[in-house]
């Protein structure tokens, strides 16, 4: 076969050596157009979910406003491995612009990249950030109304009642979503968002997935007692992992086999969680318009938003 027909030839791309963590760069005019389209898609998707109108917004003005927010997020190095990607930062920002929550709670806040999208909100009256390593939070506390930063208590242990309030709880803590739904419902949260709420493809990409997943909970007729799933997680190669393996130190294995079985307890918890869900939807997929900010391994980061019964 002629060389011109082989992969990487005549595709208009110039390839050169680079730092392994070099950031993505998009020309300003193109970035503005792409950001505008991403915001339009996000606002329209959330307006349909919330049953609210997205008319009357000046999307060019919103794009300019968001770019300033994004620049601040980049200056704080918010889009690192383990944090959300910019496409979902836009989604959280649009959710805030449309719904205007009074209460925002996040469990598994890490450095605060998703929380950053709610900064300086004039409607927020209470903000709760939960993480065992809360000291890693990079956003200033004074940018949030009545911020409670919690490191020594789990969401399930908190006493609160937000019934009747415009509230959003976001869970990025890799803990059983069925239990989190029931706990959030008990505390009066109307809307809950789950990170890494993937189907089977994304589930099998993880060493610490949150199971049962949202697709398992909202499809009760599909997953039955004694159904099982097994997969292999291949650890990323690092010199530290290699040395552990050579020294036979626990945790030094390069691959891990995971087995998950739907027990009667899990099935019952899923059914209870499903019974308090009014509706659910995937977060808008903005990947057509927003590039990842720096190199990442491909991994499904699907998020779901749920409305719970009041």
N, C-alpha and C positions, 0 to 999 in steps of 0.2 A: 504494500500500500504506500502511496506517495506520502511523504512527510507532512505535507500541508493538511492532510486529512487526520493527522494524529492529534490527540488531546493536547491543548496548550499552544497550538500553532495557529497563527492568524486570528486570534480571538480579541485583539485590541488591548490586551492587558500587558503592561510592562512589569516584569518580575525582578526583584532585587533582594539582597540580604537585608534583614531587619532585626530589631530587638524582639524577643519573644512576647513582650507585653506592649508593643507599640499600639497606640490608640487609633481608632478609625477616624478618618477625616473626610468630611463632605463639604463641597464648595457651598458658601453661604446662601446663594440664591436657590440652589437645589434643596438645601436643608430647610429653608423657610417654606418652600412649596410642599415638601414631604411632611413637615411638621403640621402644616395646615390641614392636609388630607387626613393625617392620623387623628387630629383633634376632631375633625368632622365625623369620622367613623366612630370614634369613641363616644362622643356626645350623642350621636344618633342611637347607638346601641344601648347606652345607659338610659336615655329618655324613654325608649321602648320598655326597658325592664322596670323602671320606676313609674311608668305611666305618666310621664311629665313631658311637656313640650320643649323641644330644642330649638324652636324658632325664635328669632329675634336676637340671636348671638351674632356678633361681628367676629367671624372666624379669623380674619386677618389680624384683628386686634388681639384675639386670644392667642394666636401663634406667637406674636411679638411678646406678649406677656409671659407665655410659657418658656420661650427661649431664654429670657432673663433668669427664670427659675432653674432651667436646665444648666445654664452656665454656672449658677451657684452650686448646684449639685456636683458638677464636674470639679469645681474648685475644692470641694470637700472630699473628692474622690469617693463618691457614693456608689458608683457602678462597678464595684470590684467583685471578684469571685465570692459567692456566698450571699451577695445582695441581689435585689431585683435588677432586671435589665431596664434600660430607659423606656422601652415600649410599654412596660407596666407602670413605670413612674408617670408617664403621660396618662395612662388609664386612671390611676389613683387621683391625679390632679384634676382630670375631667370629672370624675365622680364627685369630688369636692366642689367643683364649680357649678355642677348641676344640682346636686342633692343638698348641699350645705348642712352637713351633720352638726349636731350640738355636742355629741359625744363620740370620740374616736379612741378605741382601745386596740393595742397591738401586742400579741404574745409571740415572742421570738423576734424582737426588734433589731438585734444585731447592731449595726452601725447607724440605723435609722434612715435607710434610703427610701423606703416606702412612706414612712412617717414624714419625711422631708416634704412630700407632695402636699401635706396638709398644713405646712408651716404658714404662720401669719394669717390664718383663716379668721375672718371677723365673726363667724357664726359659732365657732367652737367655744364651748363653755367648760369642757373637761377633756383632758387627754391622759391616757394611761399607757405607759410603756413597760412591758414585762420582759426581762431577760436575766438569766443567771450571771451574765457578764455585762451588766448595764453600763459599766464604765467605758465601754467601747462606743457608746452613742456619740455621734459627731455633730449633731445639730444642737444649737444653743437652746437651753431650756426656756429662755425668755421669748422665744418665737412661738410658744404654745400656751394656750389658756389653761391655767390650773393643772400643770403637768405633774403627774405622779409617776416617778421612775421607780420600779419595783424589781428587786433582784432576789428576795428571799421568800417569795410566795408564788404559788402557781395560780393561774386564772381560776381554777376550781375552788381555791381557798378564799377568794375575795368575796366580801359581802357587798352587794350593790343591787340596786333595782332601777333600771332605766326604762321601765314601762311607760309608754306614751311619749318618749323622747325620740328625736331624730338621731339614731345611734348606728354606728358601724363598728363591728369587731373584726379584726383581721388576724388570722392564725397562720403563722409561719414557724411553728414550733415542732413539726413532725410528730405530733401526738394525735392519737385516735380521733378522727374528725366526728365520728358518731357521738362520742362522749362530749366533745366540744360543742356540738350543736345543741345537745340537751342542756349543757351547762349555760350556754348563751341564752337559750330560751328561758331557762329558770331565772336568769338575771335581767330579763326584759329587753334584750337586744332584738331589734327588728331585722337588721341586715347583717349577715356574716360573710366574710370572704376567706377562702382557703387557698393557700399557695401550694404548688406542687400537687394539685388535685388531679392527677393524671389518670389516663386509662392504662391498659396493660403495658403499652410500649414504654411509657415514662416510669411506671412502677418497676419494671425490670432494669431500669438504668440506675437504681438507687440501692444504697446499702442501708439507709435509714428512712424508708418511706413511711408516710402517715397512712396507716391502714386501720380499718377498711377505708378505701378511697371514696370520694364523693360519687364517682360513677357506680360504685358498688352499692352505695346507700340509696341512690335514686333509681336504681334498677333492681328492685327487690325480687322480681320473678326470675332474674338471670342467675344470681349467685345463691346457691342453696347450701344447707348444712352438709359438711364433709367434702364439698368442692375444694380443690387445692390448687396451688400454683407454686412451682419451684423455679428458681432462676439463679444464675451465677453473676456475681458482681466482680468485675476485674478492677483491682485497685490501680490507680494511676502510678506509674513508675516514678519513684523518687529514690535518691541515694539513702535516705533515712529508712525507707521501707526495705530496700535491698539489704542494708546492714542488719536490720531486725531479722530478716529471713535467714541470713548467713549465720547469725548468732542464735537462731532458733528461739528468739524472744517472742512471747505471746503478742499477737497483733502484727507479726511480720509476714504473714501469709500474703501472697500476691493476688489470690482470688478467694472469694467467700461464696458458699452455697447457701441460699435462703429458701426456706420452706414456709408457706403460709396456708393455713387450713381454716375454712369457715366453720367455726364451732357453733353450737346452739346458743351460747352466750353472745357471740359476735352477731349472729343472725338476729337475735332478739333486740340487741342494742341498735342495730341498723334499722329495724322495723320501727322502733320507738323514735329514732331520729327522723326517719322519713315521715312519720305521722305529724310532725310539727313544722314541716317544710311546706310553705305556700307555693313557691315556685323557685326555679333555679336556672342559671344561665352561665355559660362560659364568659370569662372576660373577653372583650373584643381582641381579636388577633391583629395587631398592628405591624406584624413583621414585614408586610409589603412596603411599609413606609419608614420604618425605624431600624437602623442597623445596630448590631451589638457594638458597644463602645470599645471593647478590647477583646482579644482572642479568648474563646471559651471552648470547652468540650461541648459537643452537641448534647443537649439534655432537655427533655420536655418540661416546661415550666408552666403548664396550663393552670389557670386560676378559675375558680368558680365563685359566683356571688349567689347567695341564697336569701330569700325572704322567709322569715319565721312567723308563725302565728302569734298574734298578740292577745 
